Amino acid sequence: MTSVFEEQNIPKAIFRVGLPAMLGQLTTLIYNLADTFFVSMTENPDMIAAVTLCTPVLLIIMSIAAIFGAGGSSVIARLMGEGKNTDAGTTLNFCGYAMGGAGIITLISGLFFLSSVAQIAGADTGNFRYTCDYLWYIFLGAPFIMLSNGFVNLFRSAGKIKESTIGLMLGNVINIVLDYIFIIPFQWGTAGAALATSLGFACSTVYFLVCMLREERRGNELFVVSPKHFHASRTMVWDIISIGVPGALITVLMSVSNMVLNNYIAIYGSNAVAAYGIAYKIDMVPIMLSVGLSQGVAPLIGFYYGAEEKRRMSSAMRCSILYGVLLGALFVALFLFGGNQFAAAFLHEESLIQQAGYFLKILCLSAPMLGVINMVTSYFQALGKAVQSLLITILRNAVLFIPAVILLNRWRQLDGVIMAQPVVETVLTVICLALYVAQNAGHYSVQSKQEKSAHA
Protein backbone atom coordinates (compact mmCIF):
# COMPACT_ATOMS: atom_id res chain seq x y z
CA MET A 1 0.00 0.00 0.00
CA THR A 2 1.16 3.53 -0.81
CA SER A 3 2.49 5.43 2.21
CA VAL A 4 -0.04 7.92 3.51
CA PHE A 5 2.58 10.65 3.01
CA GLU A 6 2.79 9.72 -0.68
CA GLU A 7 -1.00 9.58 -1.22
CA GLN A 8 -1.90 11.97 -4.06
CA ASN A 9 -5.64 12.18 -3.30
CA ILE A 10 -5.82 14.75 -0.48
CA PRO A 11 -9.30 13.81 0.88
CA LYS A 12 -8.21 10.16 0.91
CA ALA A 13 -4.97 11.05 2.71
CA ILE A 14 -6.97 13.00 5.31
CA PHE A 15 -9.30 10.04 5.72
CA ARG A 16 -6.37 7.65 6.25
CA VAL A 17 -4.71 9.77 8.94
CA GLY A 18 -7.78 11.48 10.41
CA LEU A 19 -10.21 8.59 10.88
CA PRO A 20 -7.89 6.38 13.01
CA ALA A 21 -6.98 9.39 15.17
CA MET A 22 -10.65 10.29 15.59
CA LEU A 23 -11.52 6.70 16.52
CA GLY A 24 -8.69 6.71 19.04
CA GLN A 25 -9.94 9.95 20.59
CA LEU A 26 -13.47 8.54 20.59
CA THR A 27 -12.38 5.55 22.67
CA THR A 28 -10.60 7.99 25.02
CA LEU A 29 -13.86 9.84 25.37
CA ILE A 30 -15.79 6.61 25.94
CA TYR A 31 -13.50 5.69 28.83
CA ASN A 32 -13.99 9.19 30.28
CA LEU A 33 -17.73 8.76 29.98
CA ALA A 34 -17.43 5.27 31.47
CA ASP A 35 -15.70 6.75 34.53
CA THR A 36 -18.57 9.19 34.95
CA PHE A 37 -21.27 6.64 34.08
CA PHE A 38 -20.17 4.00 36.57
CA VAL A 39 -19.46 6.58 39.29
CA SER A 40 -22.91 8.11 38.65
CA MET A 41 -24.46 4.71 39.40
CA THR A 42 -23.47 5.29 43.04
CA GLU A 43 -26.02 8.17 42.94
CA ASN A 44 -23.57 10.22 45.00
CA PRO A 45 -23.22 13.81 43.64
CA ASP A 46 -20.02 14.29 45.65
CA MET A 47 -18.34 11.41 43.80
CA ILE A 48 -19.50 12.75 40.43
CA ALA A 49 -18.21 16.20 41.40
CA ALA A 50 -14.84 14.69 42.46
CA VAL A 51 -14.34 13.08 39.03
CA THR A 52 -15.19 16.43 37.40
CA LEU A 53 -12.74 18.31 39.64
CA CYS A 54 -9.91 15.83 38.95
CA THR A 55 -10.26 15.93 35.17
CA PRO A 56 -8.13 19.11 34.79
CA VAL A 57 -5.36 17.50 36.89
CA LEU A 58 -5.35 14.43 34.63
CA LEU A 59 -5.21 16.71 31.60
CA ILE A 60 -2.21 18.56 33.05
CA ILE A 61 -0.36 15.25 33.46
CA MET A 62 -1.17 14.43 29.83
CA SER A 63 -0.01 17.89 28.77
CA ILE A 64 3.49 17.25 30.14
CA ALA A 65 3.65 14.26 27.79
CA ALA A 66 2.55 16.60 24.98
CA ILE A 67 5.81 18.56 25.33
CA PHE A 68 7.66 15.55 23.96
CA GLY A 69 4.77 13.83 22.17
CA ALA A 70 3.37 16.75 20.17
CA GLY A 71 6.74 18.55 19.99
CA GLY A 72 8.59 15.41 18.92
CA SER A 73 5.84 14.51 16.46
CA SER A 74 6.19 17.85 14.66
CA VAL A 75 9.97 17.55 14.44
CA ILE A 76 9.86 13.89 13.30
CA ALA A 77 7.30 14.58 10.52
CA ARG A 78 9.36 17.47 9.13
CA LEU A 79 12.61 15.44 9.30
CA MET A 80 10.95 12.61 7.40
CA GLY A 81 9.73 15.08 4.79
CA GLU A 82 13.37 16.18 4.39
CA GLY A 83 14.51 12.53 4.12
CA LYS A 84 16.41 12.55 7.45
CA ASN A 85 15.06 9.31 8.94
CA THR A 86 18.08 8.64 11.17
CA ASP A 87 17.68 12.02 12.87
CA ALA A 88 13.95 11.32 13.21
CA GLY A 89 14.73 8.04 15.00
CA THR A 90 17.13 9.78 17.39
CA THR A 91 14.41 12.33 18.17
CA LEU A 92 11.86 9.61 18.91
CA ASN A 93 14.33 7.84 21.23
CA PHE A 94 15.02 11.03 23.17
CA CYS A 95 11.31 11.80 23.56
CA GLY A 96 10.59 8.34 24.97
CA TYR A 97 13.19 8.59 27.74
CA ALA A 98 12.25 12.21 28.48
CA MET A 99 8.59 11.26 28.99
CA GLY A 100 9.54 8.40 31.31
CA GLY A 101 11.70 10.70 33.45
CA ALA A 102 9.02 13.39 33.59
CA GLY A 103 6.47 10.78 34.67
CA ILE A 104 8.57 9.66 37.64
CA ILE A 105 9.06 13.27 38.77
CA THR A 106 5.29 13.87 38.51
CA LEU A 107 4.54 10.73 40.51
CA ILE A 108 6.78 11.78 43.43
CA SER A 109 5.76 15.44 43.52
CA GLY A 110 2.04 14.66 43.03
CA LEU A 111 1.86 12.28 46.00
CA PHE A 112 3.82 14.70 48.17
CA PHE A 113 1.45 17.63 47.45
CA LEU A 114 -1.73 15.54 47.13
CA SER A 115 -3.93 17.51 49.55
CA SER A 116 -2.84 20.86 48.14
CA VAL A 117 -3.63 19.74 44.58
CA ALA A 118 -7.12 18.61 45.68
CA GLN A 119 -7.80 22.02 47.26
CA ILE A 120 -6.55 23.90 44.18
CA ALA A 121 -8.79 21.71 42.01
CA GLY A 122 -11.79 23.06 43.92
CA ALA A 123 -12.58 20.21 46.34
CA ASP A 124 -14.84 21.09 49.29
CA THR A 125 -15.60 19.28 52.55
CA GLY A 126 -18.20 17.06 50.86
CA ASN A 127 -16.02 15.72 48.04
CA PHE A 128 -12.48 16.23 49.39
CA ARG A 129 -11.95 12.57 50.37
CA TYR A 130 -13.22 11.30 47.01
CA THR A 131 -11.04 13.80 45.15
CA CYS A 132 -7.92 12.67 47.04
CA ASP A 133 -8.77 9.00 46.39
CA TYR A 134 -8.90 9.68 42.65
CA LEU A 135 -5.72 11.77 42.59
CA TRP A 136 -3.71 9.17 44.54
CA TYR A 137 -4.03 6.50 41.86
CA ILE A 138 -3.71 8.99 39.00
CA PHE A 139 -0.34 10.18 40.31
CA LEU A 140 0.79 6.57 40.81
CA GLY A 141 0.10 5.95 37.13
CA ALA A 142 1.65 9.21 35.91
CA PRO A 143 4.68 7.60 34.12
CA PHE A 144 2.38 5.29 32.14
CA ILE A 145 -0.11 8.08 31.41
CA MET A 146 2.69 10.20 29.93
CA LEU A 147 4.37 7.43 27.95
CA SER A 148 1.12 6.14 26.48
CA ASN A 149 -0.16 9.57 25.41
CA GLY A 150 3.22 10.61 24.04
CA PHE A 151 3.73 7.43 22.04
CA VAL A 152 0.34 7.88 20.36
CA ASN A 153 1.62 11.08 18.71
CA LEU A 154 5.15 9.80 18.06
CA PHE A 155 3.96 6.60 16.36
CA ARG A 156 1.51 8.60 14.24
CA SER A 157 4.23 10.96 13.03
CA ALA A 158 6.45 7.96 12.15
CA GLY A 159 3.71 6.60 9.86
CA LYS A 160 2.62 3.83 12.26
CA ILE A 161 -1.00 5.00 12.29
CA LYS A 162 -2.51 1.55 12.86
CA GLU A 163 -0.25 0.83 15.83
CA SER A 164 -0.93 4.29 17.26
CA THR A 165 -4.68 3.71 17.12
CA ILE A 166 -4.51 0.17 18.50
CA GLY A 167 -2.36 1.30 21.45
CA LEU A 168 -4.76 4.09 22.30
CA MET A 169 -7.86 1.94 21.96
CA LEU A 170 -6.31 -0.98 23.89
CA GLY A 171 -5.67 1.15 26.96
CA ASN A 172 -9.13 2.67 26.82
CA VAL A 173 -10.96 -0.66 26.44
CA ILE A 174 -9.05 -2.14 29.39
CA ASN A 175 -9.90 0.98 31.38
CA ILE A 176 -13.62 0.60 30.67
CA VAL A 177 -13.66 -3.07 31.69
CA LEU A 178 -11.76 -2.32 34.90
CA ASP A 179 -14.07 0.65 35.58
CA TYR A 180 -17.01 -1.71 35.81
CA ILE A 181 -15.15 -4.26 37.95
CA PHE A 182 -13.66 -1.76 40.40
CA ILE A 183 -16.69 0.53 40.76
CA ILE A 184 -19.69 -1.83 40.64
CA PRO A 185 -18.76 -5.25 42.15
CA PHE A 186 -15.81 -3.99 44.24
CA GLN A 187 -17.49 -0.64 45.10
CA TRP A 188 -14.20 1.28 45.18
CA GLY A 189 -15.83 4.50 43.91
CA THR A 190 -13.54 7.24 42.63
CA ALA A 191 -10.44 5.30 43.69
CA GLY A 192 -11.55 2.42 41.44
CA ALA A 193 -12.12 4.79 38.52
CA ALA A 194 -8.63 6.26 38.86
CA LEU A 195 -6.96 2.86 39.31
CA ALA A 196 -8.68 1.61 36.15
CA THR A 197 -7.38 4.64 34.27
CA SER A 198 -3.77 4.11 35.39
CA LEU A 199 -3.81 0.37 34.64
CA GLY A 200 -5.29 1.00 31.20
CA PHE A 201 -2.46 3.40 30.35
CA ALA A 202 0.08 0.90 31.74
CA CYS A 203 -1.15 -1.80 29.34
CA SER A 204 -1.07 0.67 26.45
CA THR A 205 2.53 1.61 27.31
CA VAL A 206 3.60 -2.05 27.29
CA TYR A 207 2.02 -2.48 23.84
CA PHE A 208 3.91 0.52 22.43
CA LEU A 209 7.22 -0.70 23.86
CA VAL A 210 6.70 -4.15 22.31
CA CYS A 211 5.97 -2.50 18.95
CA MET A 212 9.15 -0.42 19.21
CA LEU A 213 11.29 -3.48 19.98
CA ARG A 214 9.73 -5.33 17.04
CA GLU A 215 10.41 -2.44 14.65
CA GLU A 216 13.99 -2.13 15.93
CA ARG A 217 14.61 -5.85 15.24
CA ARG A 218 13.29 -5.32 11.70
CA GLY A 219 15.87 -2.60 11.16
CA ASN A 220 13.46 0.35 11.14
CA GLU A 221 15.75 3.32 11.79
CA LEU A 222 12.85 5.36 13.18
CA PHE A 223 12.52 3.09 16.22
CA VAL A 224 15.60 2.68 18.41
CA VAL A 225 15.00 1.69 22.04
CA SER A 226 18.48 1.23 23.53
CA PRO A 227 19.77 4.01 25.83
CA LYS A 228 22.98 4.07 23.81
CA HIS A 229 21.03 5.87 21.07
CA PHE A 230 19.91 8.56 23.54
CA HIS A 231 21.22 11.85 22.20
CA ALA A 232 20.14 15.26 23.43
CA SER A 233 21.75 17.89 21.20
CA ARG A 234 20.89 21.48 22.00
CA THR A 235 19.29 22.04 18.58
CA MET A 236 17.10 18.93 18.77
CA VAL A 237 15.91 19.67 22.31
CA TRP A 238 15.13 23.27 21.39
CA ASP A 239 13.16 22.20 18.29
CA ILE A 240 11.08 19.81 20.42
CA ILE A 241 10.58 22.17 23.35
CA SER A 242 9.75 25.22 21.22
CA ILE A 243 6.78 23.34 19.70
CA GLY A 244 5.98 21.03 22.60
CA VAL A 245 5.64 23.70 25.28
CA PRO A 246 2.98 25.70 23.39
CA GLY A 247 1.26 22.38 22.66
CA ALA A 248 1.39 21.44 26.32
CA LEU A 249 0.23 24.87 27.39
CA ILE A 250 -2.93 24.32 25.40
CA THR A 251 -3.91 21.59 27.85
CA VAL A 252 -2.35 23.22 30.93
CA LEU A 253 -4.08 26.55 30.41
CA MET A 254 -7.30 24.77 29.48
CA SER A 255 -7.04 22.85 32.75
CA VAL A 256 -6.31 26.02 34.71
CA SER A 257 -9.24 27.78 33.07
CA ASN A 258 -11.43 24.75 33.85
CA MET A 259 -10.33 24.93 37.49
CA VAL A 260 -11.37 28.59 37.55
CA LEU A 261 -14.66 27.60 35.92
CA ASN A 262 -15.21 24.75 38.39
CA ASN A 263 -14.58 27.08 41.33
CA TYR A 264 -17.17 29.54 40.01
CA ILE A 265 -19.69 26.77 39.38
CA ALA A 266 -19.00 25.39 42.88
CA ILE A 267 -20.44 28.65 44.27
CA TYR A 268 -23.82 27.29 43.21
CA GLY A 269 -23.36 23.91 44.95
CA SER A 270 -22.29 20.31 44.25
CA ASN A 271 -25.40 19.67 42.18
CA ALA A 272 -24.40 22.43 39.76
CA VAL A 273 -20.86 20.98 39.53
CA ALA A 274 -22.27 17.49 38.90
CA ALA A 275 -24.70 18.76 36.22
CA TYR A 276 -21.97 20.74 34.49
CA GLY A 277 -19.59 17.75 34.72
CA ILE A 278 -22.08 15.55 32.88
CA ALA A 279 -22.84 18.21 30.25
CA TYR A 280 -19.13 18.84 29.69
CA LYS A 281 -18.35 15.12 29.36
CA ILE A 282 -21.10 14.71 26.73
CA ASP A 283 -19.91 17.84 24.91
CA MET A 284 -16.45 16.25 24.81
CA VAL A 285 -17.69 14.01 21.97
CA PRO A 286 -17.42 16.71 19.26
CA ILE A 287 -14.41 18.23 21.04
CA MET A 288 -12.43 14.98 21.01
CA LEU A 289 -13.41 14.14 17.43
CA SER A 290 -12.21 17.59 16.36
CA VAL A 291 -8.96 17.12 18.30
CA GLY A 292 -8.51 13.68 16.72
CA LEU A 293 -8.97 15.06 13.21
CA SER A 294 -6.50 17.90 13.78
CA GLN A 295 -3.91 15.68 15.47
CA GLY A 296 -4.24 13.04 12.76
CA VAL A 297 -3.73 15.54 9.95
CA ALA A 298 -0.84 17.37 11.69
CA PRO A 299 1.91 14.89 10.64
CA LEU A 300 0.63 15.09 7.06
CA ILE A 301 0.87 18.90 7.17
CA GLY A 302 4.35 18.68 8.68
CA PHE A 303 5.52 16.23 6.01
CA TYR A 304 4.20 18.44 3.20
CA TYR A 305 5.93 21.43 4.78
CA GLY A 306 9.25 19.60 5.12
CA ALA A 307 8.97 18.39 1.50
CA GLU A 308 8.06 21.95 0.39
CA GLU A 309 4.72 20.84 -1.08
CA LYS A 310 2.88 23.99 -0.09
CA ARG A 311 -0.11 23.63 -2.40
CA ARG A 312 -0.91 20.12 -1.14
CA MET A 313 -0.50 21.42 2.40
CA SER A 314 -3.03 24.23 1.78
CA SER A 315 -5.46 21.82 0.12
CA ALA A 316 -5.24 19.47 3.13
CA MET A 317 -5.92 22.37 5.49
CA ARG A 318 -8.99 23.59 3.59
CA CYS A 319 -10.52 20.10 3.45
CA SER A 320 -9.78 19.42 7.12
CA ILE A 321 -11.32 22.69 8.30
CA LEU A 322 -14.44 22.05 6.21
CA TYR A 323 -14.83 18.53 7.61
CA GLY A 324 -14.35 19.83 11.16
CA VAL A 325 -16.98 22.56 10.81
CA LEU A 326 -19.56 20.18 9.27
CA LEU A 327 -18.94 17.61 12.01
CA GLY A 328 -19.43 20.28 14.69
CA ALA A 329 -22.68 21.49 13.09
CA LEU A 330 -24.02 17.93 13.16
CA PHE A 331 -23.48 17.71 16.92
CA VAL A 332 -25.08 21.11 17.53
CA ALA A 333 -28.29 19.83 15.95
CA LEU A 334 -28.05 16.55 17.87
CA PHE A 335 -27.55 18.15 21.29
CA LEU A 336 -30.06 20.96 20.82
CA PHE A 337 -32.84 18.44 20.18
CA GLY A 338 -31.68 15.64 22.48
CA GLY A 339 -29.71 17.27 25.29
CA ASN A 340 -31.94 16.06 28.12
CA GLN A 341 -32.04 12.50 26.79
CA PHE A 342 -28.23 12.32 26.77
CA ALA A 343 -28.04 13.74 30.30
CA ALA A 344 -30.59 11.17 31.51
CA ALA A 345 -28.13 8.36 30.72
CA PHE A 346 -25.87 9.63 33.53
CA LEU A 347 -28.20 11.26 36.03
CA HIS A 348 -31.26 10.05 37.93
CA GLU A 349 -32.74 13.16 39.54
CA GLU A 350 -35.06 15.06 37.20
CA SER A 351 -33.80 18.48 38.33
CA LEU A 352 -30.18 17.48 37.58
CA ILE A 353 -31.18 16.05 34.19
CA GLN A 354 -32.92 19.29 33.23
CA GLN A 355 -29.97 21.41 34.37
CA ALA A 356 -27.34 19.26 32.62
CA GLY A 357 -29.42 19.20 29.41
CA TYR A 358 -29.68 23.00 29.49
CA PHE A 359 -25.93 23.37 30.04
CA LEU A 360 -25.23 21.01 27.13
CA LYS A 361 -27.37 23.08 24.76
CA ILE A 362 -25.22 26.12 25.58
CA LEU A 363 -21.85 24.38 25.46
CA CYS A 364 -22.47 22.64 22.12
CA LEU A 365 -22.83 25.95 20.26
CA SER A 366 -19.03 26.17 19.98
CA ALA A 367 -18.63 22.75 18.26
CA PRO A 368 -18.41 24.03 14.64
CA MET A 369 -15.84 26.65 15.64
CA LEU A 370 -13.56 23.99 17.10
CA GLY A 371 -13.10 22.65 13.57
CA VAL A 372 -11.30 25.90 12.76
CA ILE A 373 -9.51 26.52 16.07
CA ASN A 374 -8.06 23.03 16.58
CA MET A 375 -6.98 22.66 12.96
CA VAL A 376 -5.26 26.05 12.81
CA THR A 377 -3.50 25.35 16.12
CA SER A 378 -2.25 21.98 14.82
CA TYR A 379 -1.21 23.66 11.56
CA PHE A 380 1.14 26.06 13.34
CA GLN A 381 2.50 23.24 15.52
CA ALA A 382 3.17 21.11 12.44
CA LEU A 383 5.06 23.99 10.78
CA GLY A 384 7.15 24.62 13.89
CA LYS A 385 5.57 28.08 14.32
CA ALA A 386 5.72 28.21 18.11
CA VAL A 387 4.79 31.89 18.48
CA GLN A 388 1.47 31.64 16.63
CA SER A 389 0.55 28.40 18.39
CA LEU A 390 1.35 29.92 21.78
CA LEU A 391 -0.60 33.07 20.94
CA ILE A 392 -3.78 31.07 20.18
CA THR A 393 -3.32 29.11 23.41
CA ILE A 394 -2.88 32.15 25.63
CA LEU A 395 -5.77 34.01 24.00
CA ARG A 396 -8.10 31.04 24.36
CA ASN A 397 -7.47 30.06 27.94
CA ALA A 398 -6.15 33.14 29.72
CA VAL A 399 -6.71 36.45 27.95
CA LEU A 400 -10.27 35.65 26.81
CA PHE A 401 -11.72 32.77 28.84
CA ILE A 402 -10.98 33.63 32.47
CA PRO A 403 -12.13 37.28 32.17
CA ALA A 404 -15.22 36.04 30.28
CA VAL A 405 -16.11 33.68 33.15
CA ILE A 406 -15.71 36.47 35.72
CA LEU A 407 -17.66 39.09 33.74
CA LEU A 408 -20.44 36.78 32.57
CA ASN A 409 -20.87 35.45 36.11
CA ARG A 410 -21.58 39.02 37.27
CA TRP A 411 -24.01 39.57 34.41
CA ARG A 412 -25.92 36.26 34.27
CA GLN A 413 -24.69 34.29 37.31
CA LEU A 414 -24.50 30.52 36.61
CA ASP A 415 -25.90 30.85 33.07
CA GLY A 416 -23.20 33.39 32.29
CA VAL A 417 -20.43 31.09 33.54
CA ILE A 418 -21.59 28.32 31.17
CA MET A 419 -21.93 30.80 28.28
CA ALA A 420 -18.23 31.72 28.51
CA GLN A 421 -17.11 28.81 26.31
CA PRO A 422 -19.17 29.53 23.15
CA VAL A 423 -18.59 33.28 23.47
CA VAL A 424 -14.81 32.86 23.64
CA GLU A 425 -14.67 30.23 20.86
CA THR A 426 -16.57 32.58 18.52
CA VAL A 427 -14.08 35.40 19.02
CA LEU A 428 -11.12 33.03 18.75
CA THR A 429 -12.35 31.53 15.46
CA VAL A 430 -12.10 34.93 13.80
CA ILE A 431 -8.59 35.41 15.18
CA CYS A 432 -7.46 31.94 14.03
CA LEU A 433 -8.75 32.50 10.50
CA ALA A 434 -6.92 35.82 10.33
CA LEU A 435 -3.65 34.22 11.50
CA TYR A 436 -4.00 31.33 9.03
CA VAL A 437 -4.77 33.61 6.06
CA ALA A 438 -1.78 35.79 6.92
CA GLN A 439 0.55 32.76 7.19
CA ASN A 440 -0.77 31.15 4.01
CA ALA A 441 -0.43 34.42 2.09
CA GLY A 442 3.21 34.48 3.17
CA HIS A 443 3.77 30.98 1.76
CA TYR A 444 2.39 31.91 -1.63
CA SER A 445 4.34 35.16 -1.67
CA VAL A 446 7.62 33.28 -1.12
CA GLN A 447 6.66 30.58 -3.61
CA SER A 448 5.78 33.20 -6.23
CA LYS A 449 9.18 34.87 -5.87
CA GLN A 450 10.93 31.51 -6.18
CA GLU A 451 9.01 30.66 -9.36
CA LYS A 452 9.87 34.05 -10.92
CA SER A 453 13.54 33.54 -10.07
CA ALA A 454 13.47 30.07 -11.64
CA HIS A 455 11.94 31.39 -14.89
CA ALA A 456 14.45 34.22 -15.01
N, C-alpha and C positions, 0 to 999 in steps of 0.2 A: 504493500500500500504506500502511496505517495506520502511523504512527511507532511504534517499539517502546515509547516512553515513553507513548503513548496507548493501548496495547493493554490491553483490559479483562480478558482471560483471563490470570491470573497465571502458571499453569504454561506457557502458550504464550509469554508475555513472557520468562520465565526461559529457555525453550528458544531463543528468538531471540537473546538476548544471551549465554547461557552456552555453547551448542554451538560457535559460531565461536571463542570465546575458548579453549575446551577443545581444539579442533582446532589452534589456533595454538600452544598450549602443547605439544601432542602432537608437532608438527613440531619444536619447539625440543628436546624430549626426544630425538626421533629423530636430530637432528644431534649431540646430545651422545653418544648411543649409537654413532653412526657414527664419531665421533672415537675412542672407545674400541675399537670393533670393528676399524677399520682399523689402529690402532696395535697392537692385540693380535695382528694377523696377523704382526707382526715377531717374535713369540714372545720379546720382551724384557721381563721383569718390571720393569726399571728405567724403561722408557718408559711402561708402563702406570701405574706408581707416579707418574711425573712429571705425567701428565695428571690423575690424582687429586689430587695436591698443588696443582696450579694452579687447579683448579675454584673453590675459595673466593676466589681473587684475582679471577677473572673475575666472580664473583657480586658482589664488592665494587664493581667498576667499574659493573656494572649497577645496583647499589643507589644510586650517586650520581645516576644518571638518574632513579631512582624518587623522589628529592626533588622534582623538577619534573614527572615523569610522573604518579606516583600522587597527589602533592599537588595539581598542577594539575588532574588529572582530577576529584578530589573537588570542588574549587572550581567548575570549569566546569559539572559536572552540577547543582550546587545553584543556580548563577546561571541556568541554563536553566530549571530548575523555577520560578524566580521571574520568568521572562520577560525577563531582562537579557542578551540575546544579544550586544550590543555589548561589554559588560564581559567576557563569556566569551571573545570573540575576542581582546581585548586580553590576557587572561590566557594564552591559548594562544600568542600571539606572544612574550610575555615568556619563557615556558617553553622555547620552541624556541631562542632565542638564549642563554639561561642554560645549557642542556644543551651547546650547541656550545662555549661558553667553558670550562665545566667539563671537557669532553673534552680540550681542548688542554692545560689545566693538568695533567691526569692523564697525558697522553702524555709531557710533558717530565719531570715528577717521577718517573714510573715507570721511564723509561729511565735516569735519573740514579742511582736507588737499586735498580737491577735485582738485583744480587747479594744485597743485604740482604733484599729481598722474598723471593727464593728460599730463603734460610736461614730466615726467619720462617715460610715456608710448610711447612717441615719437610724440605727437601731434604737428602740425605746425599751422601757422596762418590760413590756409585754412580749416583745419578740427578740430581746437581746440574747437569751440562751440559745434559741433556735438559729439565730444569725451566727453565733460563735461556733455552734456545731457544724454548720455548713462550711464556714471558712477554714476550720481545722483540717478537714479532709481535702479541701481544695488546695491549700498550701502544701500539704503532704504530696500531692500529685503534680505540683508546679513544674518539675523538670520534664515530666511526660507531656503535660499540657503544652509546654513550649516547643518541645521537639516535634510532636505530632503536627501542630499547627504550622510550624516553620517548614517541615518537610513537604507538606501539601503544596506550598508555593514553589519550593525549590524543585521538586519533581516535575511540576507542571512546566516550569521554565526550561527544564532539560528535555522536554518533549515526551516525558513519561506520564501522559494524561490519564491513561487507564489506571496505572498504579496509584497515581495521586488520588483519583476518585475512590478506588477500592479502599485505600488506607483510611480515608476520611469516613467513608460509609461504614467500614468495619468497626471503628471505634464507637460510632454513634449507635449502631445496632446493638452492640454489646452493652452500651450504656443504658439503652431503653429496657433491655431484658433485665439487667441488674436493678434498674429503677423499680420495676414491679416487685422483684424478689425482696429487695431491702426495705421498701416502703410498705407494701401490703402484707405479705406473710410475716416478715420480721418486725415490722412496725418501728423502723428506725428513724422515720420522719425525715427532717432536713439533713441529718447526718448521713442517712442512707442515700439520699439523692446526690450529695456531694461525693460520697465514696464511689458510687456508680459512675459518676463523671470521671473521676481520676483513674479508675480501673479501665474504663473505656479508652481513654487517651494512652494508657500504658500499653494496651494491646495493639493499638494503632502504631505506636512508636516501634514496637518489636517488629511489626510487619514491614515498616519502612526500612529498618536496619537490615532485615533479611533480604529485601529487594536490592539494597545497596551492595551487600556482599555478593549477591548473585551477579549483578552487573559488573562488579569489579573482577570477578573470576572470568567473565566473558571478554574482558579486555576493554570495556567501555571507559574511555578516558574521562568521562564526565563524573564518574562515581568512584572515588578513592576514599577508603574508610580509614586506613592506617594513620596513626598520629605522625608518622614520619613525613607524610605529605602535608602536614599542617604548616601553612606559611602565611604570615600576617604582614605583608608589606604595607607601608604607609599609604601608598596610592590605592591599593585594593580596599583597605579598611575604610578609607575616606569615601571611596565610591559607594560602598555599602551603607555606611552610616549616613551619608548626606541624603540618600533616598529613603533609607529605613527609618530614620528618626521622624521625618514628616509623616511617613506611613503609620508609624506607631502612635504618633501624636493624634492621629485621627481617632483612634480607639481610646487613647488616654483622655483626651479632652472631651470626647463623647461620654466617657464614663464619669468624668468630673461633672460635666453638665447634667448628666442623669442623676448624680448624687444631689446636686443642687435642686433639681426638679423633684426628686423623691422627698427631700427635706421640706419643700414647700407643700407637696401633696400631703405629707404626714401631719401638717397643721390641721388638716380636716379629718384625721383619724385613720386607724388601721384599715377600716372598710374601704376608704378612698384609695389607700395604697394598694390594697388587694385588687380592687376593681381596675385601677390603672395598670397594675402588673399583668392582669389577664388581657386587657385591651392591647397593651404594648406587645405582649408575646404573640398575639394573633396578628398584629400589624407587622411583626417581624417576617411574615411570609413574603410579602412583596419586597421588603427591605433586603432579606437574605438572597432572594432570587436576583435582585438587581446587583448586589455585591458579587454574587457568583458569576454573573455575566461579565461584569467589568474586570474581575480578577482573571477570569478565563481568557479574555481577549488581550489582557495586558502583555503577556509574553509575545503574542503575535505582533502587537504594535511595536514592542521593543526590537523584535527581530527585523521587521521592515525598516525601522529607523537605523539599526546598525548596518543593514544591507543597502541603505540609501534608496529605498523604494518608497518615496514619499507619497506618490499618487495612490498606491495600494493601501498605504497607511491611512490616508484621508478617507478612502472609500470604506475601509473597515470601521473607522470611527463613525461615519455617517450612518451606516447600517446598524451598528451597535446601539447608538443613541436612539434611533427610531424604534428598534425592538424593545428597548428599555422603557420608553415612554408608553408604547402600546400595551406592554405588560402591566405597567402601573395603572393605566386607565381601566384595564379589565378588573383589577382588584378594587378600585374605587367603586365601580358599579356593584361588585359582589358584596362588599362590606356595607355600603349604604342601604342595600335592600335586605341583607341578612345578618347585620351586626349582632342583634340580640340572640339569634339562633346559635351563632358561633360562641358567644359568651356563655350560653347555657350549657355548653359541653364541659365547662370548667367550674361553674358556680352553681349553687343550689338555692340560695336565697333570692327571691324575686327582685328585691331592691338592688342587690349587687349586680344581678344580670342586667337590669335596666341601665344602671350607671355605667357598667363596663361596655355595653352596647353603644351607649351614647358617646363615650370616650373614643371608641373605635371609629365611629363615623367621622369624628373630627380628625383623628390621627391619620386616617387613610387618605385624606385629601392631598398629602404630599407625595404619594406613591409615584405618579407620573414624573414628577420633578427629580426623583432619585435616579431615574434613567439617564438624566443629563449630568447631575452632580457626581455620581459615582464613576461614570465613564470618563468624564473630564479629569477627575482626580487621578484615576488609574492611568490615563493618557500621559499626564505630566510625570508620574512616577516611572512609567515605562521609558520615557525619553531622558530620564535623569535630571529633570527640571525641578530641583528641590524647592526653590523659592516659591514657584507658583503653587506647588502641591501644599507647601506649608501655609501659604496665604489662605487658600481655600479652607484648610483645617482650622486655622485660628479664627477666621471670619465665622465659620459655621458654629463652632462650639464655645467660643469665648466672647468675641466682639458682638455677635448678634444674639446668640441663644440665651445666655445668662441674663443680659439686660432685658430681653423680651419676656422671660419668665417673671422677673421682678415687676416690670411695668404692667404686664397683662394681669398679674395677680392683683395689683392695686385696682385695676379697672374692672375686671370681671371675676375676681376671686378664683375659685377652683376651675371654672370654665376657661378663664383666661390663661391659667397655667397650662392646660392641655392644648390650647390654641397656639402656644408658642412654636411648636414644631412645624405645622404647615405654613405659618407666617414667615418663619425664618427660611424654610426651604424655598419658598417662592422668590424671596429677595436673592438668595444665593444662586438660584438657577440663572437669573439674569446676569449675575457677575461671572459665573462659570462660562456661559456662552460668549461673553465679551472677551474673556481671557483666551478661550479656545480659538475664536476668530482671529484675534491678534497674533497668536502663535502660528496658526496655520497660514496666515497672510505672510508672515516672515519666511516660512518654508518656501512658499511659491516665489517670493521675491528673490531669495538666494538661488533657487533652481533656475529662474528665468535669466539671471545674470550669468550662471554657469553655461546655460545653453547658448546664449549670445556669444560668449567667449569661445565656445567650441566651434560655432559656425564661422567666427572671424578667423 
